[in-house]
Amino acid sequence: MRTEILAIGTELLTTDRVDTNSVWLAQRLADLGLAFHRKTCLGDDPEDLRRAFGEALERSELIITSGGLGPTFDDLTKEIWAEHLGVPLLEDGQVRKDIEGFFLGRGRPMPPRNLKQALVPKGARVLRNPVGTAPGLLWVDPPGHEGSTVVMLPGVPREFKSLWETQVEPWLKARTHRPTHTLRLLVAGVGESLLEQRTEAIRQQHGHLDWTILASLGQVELVARHPDPLLLEAAAQDLVPILGADLVVRGPGTVASRVLDLLAARNETLALAESMTGGRIGALLTEIPGASRSFVGGAVVYSPEAKLRLAALPPAVLASHGTVSEATALALAEGIRDRLGSTWGLAVVGNAGPGEDPGGSAPVGTAWMAVAGPEGASAHPNVFPGHRADVQSRTSLLALDALRRRLEAASGC
């Protein structure tokens, strides 16, 4: 089934908004054995919309639009579709009640403009929206285009995801002949090209699978898809020994979730002392529900004074070794562990740039990561390329990965 998405909204063509809906939906479609053949991002200009909708109908069987269903003058998705296909917009009584109830439940009067959202192209099926005022629409075999389906969803990510998961995906599943299963292996600390080289023979041996390598800062996903889960399992059995300690998790999950799972299984806790990462490691952990079971807390010890006061860095270590050094990282990991009474302490110091370290000992991109635990403390350096934000992101992820490796070794994994 040829599938495409049109992400609509002038704001998506600026630096103020990022189209996250398309990225999220690509994975949901892959699980159904589908994939985008085209992705288009366009503004709210009516002529651009008319042209894009007409072209999409000529080349695709499933057309998904995101955005343009709001109450304002520039929300034109329904209007342009109805005009292009030559059908009227009719008020749907149930949608009107839903919108009125949405405002009533919040103790606010409904602006008259919101009644625009109750207009539905004749022939389209309403997808009721329980978390917003913009209903979605499912239009099967629109006039003159038998065999095509148009799905219109609101652009607000939580509304987009809710309508897709509860209404569109079940409908689509019933019409997908061969559901596709996915094998996902998350690897950290290994570059994309090296992972490709290490797994090449296995991937060729299992060439009947659909393979993808997805790289991001500090980690790589190796993904295979096939309708037969037994074939995926056979590939996994061959790959896992080759990946060894670099394998973070098989299936869903992140480095942070793996760390929390290991800590919970061992009934242990973690505290952080972050300098150059500025709280990013804590954010990676706390975005996971249930993190409080194992994550005690931490401190952003950005200045020398903060390192001394909050993480018990000995003044002599700071005076002798400076802020970016192995000794300082080790002392911070041990200090925050002692101060918060956790089983493990994780500390990061470094120079994310763009300027050189005032002491001159740490080039841009330098990061020291230290892990302190029941069996002692260890630290190792890295020098990462890229801009400041890239260095901070890589450091955050790989610091957690250093802790993961210690935890797995201690657990005999």
N, C-alpha and C positions, 0 to 999 in steps of 0.2 A: 504494500500500500504506500504510494508516494505521499509523503507527509511534509508539510512545511508550516512554519510559524511566522506570523507577522506581529512584531512587537511595536505597538503604536503609542506615540507620545513624543512631542517635541522635546520634552525634558530628557528623553533617552538619548538625544543627539548632543547633549551637553555633558559637562563634567559633574553635574549635580546629581544625576541618577544613573544607576547601572541596571541593565536588564538581567536580573537574577532569575526571572521566571523561565526563560528559555533554557538556561543551564540546568535548572532543577528538572524541567520537563524532559530533557534529553535522556536522563537516567530512567525516568518513569517509562518512557517509550521503549527504551532498550530492554527493560524487563518484560515488555510485551512482544518483543521481537520486531519492533519498529525502530526507525531512525529518521531524523530530519534529512530531507534531500535539499532543503533550502531554509535559510533563516534570514529574515529581512527586518531591519529596524528603520522605521520611518516616522516622520512628524505628523502633525494634525492637518496638513494641507489637504483640502478636499480633492484637488486634482491628482495629487500623489496617491491618495487612498483609492480613488476610482481606478487608476491605472494598475495599482498593485493588486487589487481584488480581482480585476479582470484577468490579469496574467496568471494569478494563482489558480483560478478556476480552470484555466487551459492546461495546466501542467500537473496539478496535484489532485489526489483523491480525498485527502484529509487536510483541511486548512484550519489552523488554529490561530485566532487573534487574541492578543493580550492588550487590554487597555481601550480607552475611548468609550466606556459605557457609563461615565459619570453624568452629573446633572448640568455641567457648564457648557458654554457656547462652543468650546473646542472639542467636546466629546461627540464624535460623529460616526463611530463605527457602525451602529445600527442603521443610522440614516443613509449612509453611503451604500451599505449592503442592500437595503430595501430599494433604494433608487436604482442601483445597478441591475437588480433582478426584477424590477418592475412590479413590486408589491407594495401595498400600503402598510403604514404603521398603525396598529390598533392598540387601544389601552387594554391591559389585562387587569381584571378586577382583583384577582388574588395578589398580584404583584403590588398593586396600589395599597391593599390592606397591609401587606408585609412592610412596605416603606412607612406607612403611617404608624404601624405598630413599633417599628424601629425607633422612631423619634419619641413616641409616647412613652416607651419603656425607659427612655433617658430623660424624661421630664422636659423635653424641648419641643417647641412648635416646628412643624415641618415646613421648610421653605417651599414655596410653590414650584420653584425650578425642579425640585426632586421628582415631581410628577412625570417629568420627561422620561425618567427611568422605568416607568410602567408601560411605556410604548414598546410593542413587540412586532417585528415583521410578520405579516400573515404567513402561516405555514411553519414558523419556527417553534420549537418546543422550549418552554421556560425551564431554566435550572434555578430553583429558588435558593437564595443566598441567606444563610442563617447568621452570617457575621458581618453583613454590610447591606447597603441599599441598592447595589447594582446586581440584578440577576444575570446569570449567564444564559446563553442560548445555544441550542443544538438544532441544527438545520440539516436534515437528511434529504437528499435529492432536491435541492432548490430548483426553482423553475428553469428549465432549459439545460440543466446539468445533472441528469440522472447518473447515479454512481458516485457523486461527490458528497462530501459532508463538510459543513462549516460549523466550527465551534467558536463561540465568542465568550471570552472570559474577562472579568475585571482585571485591571493591572495591579491592584494592591496585592502584594505577594501572599498574604495570609488568606485573602478571599480567593485568589487564583488557585492556590493549593487545595483549599477546602472543597471547592466545587469540582476540581479535577479528581481528587481522591474519592469523594463520596458519590459523584454522579457520572462524570464523563468516563473515568477509567473502568468502572463496572460495566458500563454500556459497551465500551470498546473491547473489553476482555471477552464478552460474549460473542464478539464477531471476529476475534483473532483466532485463526485456525490452529496455530502451533505456538503455545506460550514458550518463551525463551528463558532458560535458566542462566544464571551468571555465576562465574567464579571470580572472586576479587582477592588479590593478594597485595597487601600494603607493605612496602619495603622502605626503610629509612636509612640514611647514611650512604646510599649507593646512587651514583648518577644514572641517568637514563641510558646512556650508551653502554655503560658497563653492565647494567642489568640486561639489556638486549643481548649483549655478547654472552653472558653467563647462561641465559635461558634459550639461546637460539636452537640448540640441538633438540631440546624438549619440545619447543614450539613447532619445529619442523616435524617431529615425530607425531605430534597431535595436530597436524595441519588441517584437519577437518573442522577444527574449532575456529571461531571468529575472534582473533586476538587484537588487543589494543594495549598500548603503553601510554599512560597518562602521567606526565611529570609535573611537579610543582616544587616550590622551594623546600629543599631538604628531604623530599620523599617522592616515591614513584609508585603508581598503582599498575599492576599487571592484571589485565582483565580478559577473560575469555567467556564467550557466550555460545550456547548450543541448546537445541530443544531437549537433548538427552542428558539428564543430570549425571548418569553413570559415566559418560565420556568425560565430563568435567572433573568428576572425582578421580578418575584414572590420571588425568593430567596433574591434578593437585598432588597426588601421591608421588609423582615423579619430580615435581618442582620443589616441594617443601624441603627435602634434604639439601638441595642445591642452594637454596636461599639461606639456610642456616639461621644464625643469630640476627641477620639483617631483616628477617621476616617479622613484622610487627604484629599483624593480625590477618587472619583469613576470614573474609566476609566483611560485614559492616564494622566500622570502628575507626578510631584515630590513635595516634601515639598517646595522646592524653587519656583517652578512655581505657587504653591498655594499661597504662600506669595505674589508674584508679582501680581497675579490676584486680591487678596484682596486689596492690596495697590492701584492698578489702579482703582478698582471699587469705592474706597473711595476718589480717587484723593489725595492720600497722598504719602509721600516719606520716605526713609530709609537711615540712615548712620550707618557705622560699626566702631567699635574699637576692633580689634582682637589682642590678645596677643598669647596665646598658639596655636591657630589654624593657625597663619601665613599667612592669606589671603585666606584660604580655603573657608570660607563662601562667600566672594566676588566672588570667582571663581564659586561656585555653582549658584550664581545669574546671573553672566554675561555670562554664557554659554547659557542662554535662550534668544532668540531673543526678542528685545523690552524691555529688562531690564532697559534701560536708562530712560524709562518713569517714573519709581518709585525709582530706586536705584541711589542716589546722588553720593555715593562714600564712602570712608572710609580710615582708617589708620591701618597699622600693627604696633602696639605699643608694641614691644617685650621687649624693655629695660625700666627700670624705667624712664630714661630720655625722651624716646619717649612718654611715658604715660603723662609726665608733659607737654611736648612741643606741642604734636600733638592733644591730647584729653583733654587738660585743667584739668588734674587731680590735685586737690589741694595738695600742698606739705604736708599739715598737715594730710591729709588722708593717704598718702603714709607712712609718718613717724609713724603714730599711728597704722595702720592696715596691712602694708606690701603690696606686689604686688598681692598676692593670697588671696582675702578676699571678703566678701559680700560688704563691704563699698567701696572698690576699684572698683569692677564691676559696682556698681550703679553709682558711680561718673564718670566712663568712659562712660557709656551709656548716662548719662545726658550731659556730656561734649562734646561728639562728636555730639550729637543732636544739641546743641546750636552752636557749632563751624561751622557746615555745614548747619544749618538752615533747618533741616529736621523735618518731623512730628514725626518720631520714631528714636530712637537710640538703637542699639543692641551691647552689649559688652560681651567679653569672656576673662576670666583670668583663669589660672590653672597651673597644673604641669603634663605634658605629660610623664615625665620620660626620661631616666631610673633612674636618680638620685633623691634624695630627694630634696625638696624645701630648699634653703639655710636658710630660716627663720625657718624651722622645723615645720611649721604649716599646710603644705599641702602635704599629702602623694601622692605618684605616682597615677595618675588617677583622681585626684581632678580637678573639673571644676566648676567655678562659671559663671552663665549666667544671664545677666541683660537686661531687656527691659525697656526703658524709652519712655513714650508717653504723649499725652495730659492730661491723667488722672493720671499721676504720674509714678513712677518707681517701679519695683519689681525685685527680684533676687532669685534664688534658686540654691543649690549645687547638684552636682552629683559626684559619684566616679565610674569610669569606669574601667573594667578589660582590660587586653590585652597589646600589645606592643604600643610603642609611636604612630605609624601611626594609629593604631586602635582607640586609645584614641582621637587623633585629629579628625579623621573622625566622630566618634560618637558625639563628642562635637559640631562639625560644624552643623551636621544635626539636633541635638536636640535643639541647640540654635535657629535655624530657626523655629523649631517646637514650641518652647516656644513663639516666636513672632506670629506664626500662630494662636495659641490658644488665645492670647490677641486680635488679630485682629478679629477673629471670634466672640469672646465675645462682643467686641465693636460694631460689625455689627449685633448682634442678631442672628447669625447663630447657 
